[in-house]
Amino acid sequence: MSILLKDLGINQKDFIIACNKAKHNKEQWKIVRQIMLIENFDHFKQIMVKRNIMISKKALSLML
């Protein structure tokens, strides 16, 4: 993750502080989770599968 943080232009300490602040804001926490998912492909895949199922169900309901 340190390479990603370097690309973002922040250090690990600042990232941890930002994450702790983001826990109190639903939208900000979503962004933090997405950044952290880069390190965990299995969890990322699980979320994307769920999202794909949700989108497919919505598309199917619109077609009916």
Helices and strands as residue ranges (DSSP letters): H 2-8, H 12-22, H 26-37, H 41-63
